[in-house]
């Protein structure tokens, strides 16, 4: 979750891992949900609204760091995070940058945060839930995607699988379709959604 560490530090850690893994790094980030984990480690566990605000701000900040030129510095003055001529060097080995996966179950804020500054969306509908939750989230996501497609040209594809995840691909092509392990091909095809802007 975003509440575990400063997002600028996280961006630096991801940049290092991106180099170590020869460009296989994907940053996954959510608002944070497990209150007991926060309690165990002495981390603050703010309200859902504040965690959602922090996530949106963190993803904006990280995207600025990931997309800047190597010789540029980043200034950022948010409500929760600030940067003053911050470098990120070395930058990403990936082009255009390390993909940012935004995860969460939020029907209002999380998809919009991803569309604004993320690249991939992950929705865990399985815990708690099941197929009924998946069907509901799929309908909500379809409606949200239609709205987002009208306001955000980076939106390229939406894939939904019964494997327990919803993956939203932005900016670029996905070389391989997401797999749905353990699910019959018929069901997989039935619930795959592929929307592209016209």
Backbone torsions as a table, in degrees:
resi	resn	phi	psi	omega
1	UNK	NA	156.2	-179.9
2	UNK	-61.4	-24.5	-176.8
3	UNK	-73.6	-9.0	-174.7
4	UNK	-77.9	-28.3	-177.7
5	UNK	-159.0	162.5	178.0
6	UNK	-62.8	132.7	-176.2
7	UNK	-64.3	-29.6	177.2
8	UNK	-68.4	-41.0	175.4
9	UNK	-63.0	-42.1	178.0
10	UNK	-59.8	-42.2	178.4
11	UNK	-60.9	-41.7	177.7
12	UNK	-64.0	-42.1	178.5
13	UNK	-63.0	-42.2	-179.7
14	UNK	-65.5	-38.7	178.3
15	UNK	-61.6	-42.7	177.7
16	UNK	-62.9	-47.4	179.1
17	UNK	-63.0	-35.0	178.5
18	UNK	-60.7	-39.8	178.2
19	UNK	-71.5	-43.1	-179.7
20	UNK	-62.1	-38.1	-175.9
21	UNK	-93.1	8.1	179.5
22	UNK	57.0	46.9	173.0
23	UNK	82.4	27.2	179.8
24	UNK	-107.5	11.8	-178.1
25	UNK	-78.3	133.9	168.6
26	UNK	-127.4	125.1	178.4
27	UNK	-86.5	118.5	175.0
28	UNK	-106.1	130.8	-174.8
29	UNK	-146.4	135.2	175.0
30	UNK	-130.9	-179.3	-177.2
31	UNK	-76.2	-18.4	-175.3
32	UNK	91.8	132.7	-174.8
33	UNK	-136.7	-22.2	-170.0
34	UNK	-89.3	94.5	-175.1
35	UNK	-61.9	-35.5	-178.6
36	UNK	-63.7	-38.1	177.5
37	UNK	-63.3	-42.3	177.8
38	UNK	-61.7	-44.2	179.8
39	UNK	-62.3	-43.9	-177.8
40	UNK	-60.7	-37.2	-176.9
41	UNK	-100.0	2.7	177.7
42	UNK	75.5	24.4	178.2
43	UNK	-90.2	144.5	175.8
44	UNK	-64.3	140.5	177.3
45	UNK	-123.4	87.0	-177.2
46	UNK	-70.4	177.2	178.4
47	UNK	-62.6	161.9	178.4
48	UNK	-58.7	-40.7	179.3
49	UNK	-60.6	-46.9	180.0
50	UNK	-66.2	-39.9	177.9
51	UNK	-62.6	-38.6	177.5
52	UNK	-67.3	-40.4	176.1
53	UNK	-62.2	-44.7	179.8
54	UNK	-63.2	-40.8	179.2
55	UNK	-62.0	-47.5	-179.9
56	UNK	-59.4	-44.7	179.4
57	UNK	-65.8	-40.3	-179.8
58	UNK	-64.4	-42.9	-179.5
59	UNK	-65.7	-39.2	175.5
60	UNK	-59.8	-47.5	-178.7
61	UNK	-62.8	-46.8	-179.1
62	UNK	-62.7	-41.5	179.1
63	UNK	-62.7	-39.7	176.3
64	UNK	-59.4	-44.8	179.5
65	UNK	-65.5	-41.4	-177.8
66	UNK	-69.8	-27.8	-172.7
67	UNK	-102.8	-2.5	-179.3
68	UNK	-74.1	157.7	172.9
69	UNK	-69.4	152.8	-175.4
70	UNK	-59.8	-30.6	-178.5
71	UNK	-91.9	3.8	179.3
72	UNK	-93.3	158.7	174.6
73	UNK	-119.2	154.2	-175.3
74	UNK	-113.4	130.0	169.7
75	UNK	-106.9	137.3	-179.2
76	UNK	-148.5	129.0	-179.8
77	UNK	-130.1	82.4	179.5
78	UNK	-97.5	-179.0	178.5
79	UNK	-70.8	-33.9	-175.6
80	UNK	-111.1	-26.5	-175.1
81	UNK	-131.0	142.5	178.9
82	UNK	-134.3	144.2	172.7
83	UNK	-131.0	142.1	178.7
84	UNK	-127.6	100.6	-177.8
85	UNK	49.9	53.2	-177.7
86	UNK	-84.6	131.0	175.0
87	UNK	-89.9	162.3	165.1
88	UNK	-139.6	93.9	-175.0
89	UNK	-140.9	121.1	8.8
90	UNK	-78.0	156.7	177.3
91	UNK	-83.8	-163.0	-178.6
92	UNK	-72.3	146.8	171.1
93	UNK	-85.0	-16.0	-176.8
94	UNK	-86.4	152.3	179.4
95	UNK	-116.8	120.6	11.7
96	UNK	-85.9	-21.6	179.8
97	UNK	-170.7	175.7	174.5
98	UNK	-59.6	127.8	178.2
99	UNK	-64.5	140.3	178.7
100	UNK	-108.5	113.8	177.7
101	UNK	-96.9	124.1	177.1
102	UNK	-105.9	124.8	-177.7
103	UNK	-118.3	150.8	176.9
104	UNK	158.7	170.4	-179.4
105	UNK	-105.8	4.1	-176.8
106	UNK	-65.7	129.8	-178.9
107	UNK	-86.7	-15.4	-177.7
108	UNK	-110.3	-54.2	-170.6
109	UNK	-88.1	-39.5	-169.4
110	UNK	-66.4	-45.4	177.8
111	UNK	-61.9	-40.3	-179.8
112	UNK	-67.5	-38.0	176.5
113	UNK	-61.0	-43.3	179.1
114	UNK	-64.4	-44.9	-178.4
115	UNK	-63.6	-33.1	-178.7
116	UNK	-72.0	-46.4	-171.6
117	UNK	-138.8	-1.9	-178.4
118	UNK	-97.2	-179.5	179.7
119	UNK	-124.2	-30.1	-177.0
120	UNK	-136.6	141.7	177.5
121	UNK	-117.5	134.2	178.1
122	UNK	-123.6	123.7	179.5
123	UNK	-118.1	119.3	177.3
124	UNK	-93.2	102.0	-179.1
125	UNK	-98.4	-3.4	-171.5
126	UNK	-85.6	-30.5	-175.5
127	UNK	-122.9	107.0	-9.6
128	UNK	-82.0	162.3	176.4
129	UNK	143.0	-130.4	-175.4
130	UNK	144.3	-154.6	-175.9
131	UNK	-62.5	-38.0	179.5
132	UNK	-63.1	-41.4	177.4
133	UNK	-65.2	-40.9	177.9
134	UNK	-58.7	-47.2	-179.5
135	UNK	-59.5	-44.6	179.2
136	UNK	-62.2	-50.2	-178.4
137	UNK	-63.5	-34.3	178.1
138	UNK	-62.0	-44.3	179.2
139	UNK	-64.5	-44.8	178.1
140	UNK	-60.9	-44.8	-178.5
141	UNK	-64.0	-41.3	177.9
142	UNK	-58.7	-45.1	178.5
143	UNK	-64.2	-42.7	179.7
144	UNK	-64.8	-42.7	-179.8
145	UNK	-61.6	-39.7	178.1
146	UNK	-61.0	-42.2	177.7
147	UNK	-65.7	-46.5	-178.1
148	UNK	-63.4	-36.6	179.7
149	UNK	-63.5	-32.0	179.1
150	UNK	-72.8	-28.3	-174.7
151	UNK	-109.9	-8.0	-173.0
152	UNK	-139.6	105.6	-173.2
153	UNK	-73.4	-13.2	179.1
154	UNK	-73.8	-14.9	-177.7
155	UNK	-67.2	123.3	-177.2
156	UNK	-114.8	-50.8	-173.1
157	UNK	-145.1	152.4	172.3
158	UNK	-128.3	124.9	174.4
159	UNK	-117.6	136.1	174.0
160	UNK	-128.3	132.9	179.9
161	UNK	-126.9	155.4	175.9
162	UNK	-79.9	10.3	-179.5
163	UNK	-77.2	-7.6	-179.7
164	UNK	109.8	12.4	-180.0
165	UNK	-141.2	152.2	172.7
166	UNK	-120.5	123.5	-175.7
167	UNK	-117.4	123.8	178.9
168	UNK	-105.9	120.7	-179.6
169	UNK	-101.0	127.5	177.4
170	UNK	-123.2	158.0	173.0
171	UNK	51.8	81.7	172.6
172	UNK	115.4	-176.2	-173.8
173	UNK	-107.6	149.4	173.3
174	UNK	-101.5	122.7	-175.4
175	UNK	-71.0	-31.9	-174.3
176	UNK	-132.3	136.4	178.1
177	UNK	-66.5	145.7	177.4
178	UNK	-62.7	142.4	179.9
179	UNK	-91.5	152.4	179.0
180	UNK	-122.4	77.6	-174.3
181	UNK	-60.3	138.0	175.4
182	UNK	80.9	1.8	-178.0
183	UNK	-112.8	135.3	-179.5
184	UNK	-59.4	142.8	-178.1
185	UNK	-56.4	-34.9	-179.8
186	UNK	-62.7	-46.3	178.7
187	UNK	-65.4	-39.2	-179.5
188	UNK	-59.3	-47.4	-179.0
189	UNK	-66.7	-35.5	-178.6
190	UNK	-62.8	-36.4	-174.0
191	UNK	-104.0	6.9	175.2
192	UNK	-79.2	129.2	-179.6
193	UNK	-115.9	131.3	177.2
194	UNK	-133.1	106.3	-179.0
195	UNK	-114.3	134.2	177.7
196	UNK	-131.9	146.3	-179.6
197	UNK	-65.9	147.6	179.6
198	UNK	-98.3	NA	NA
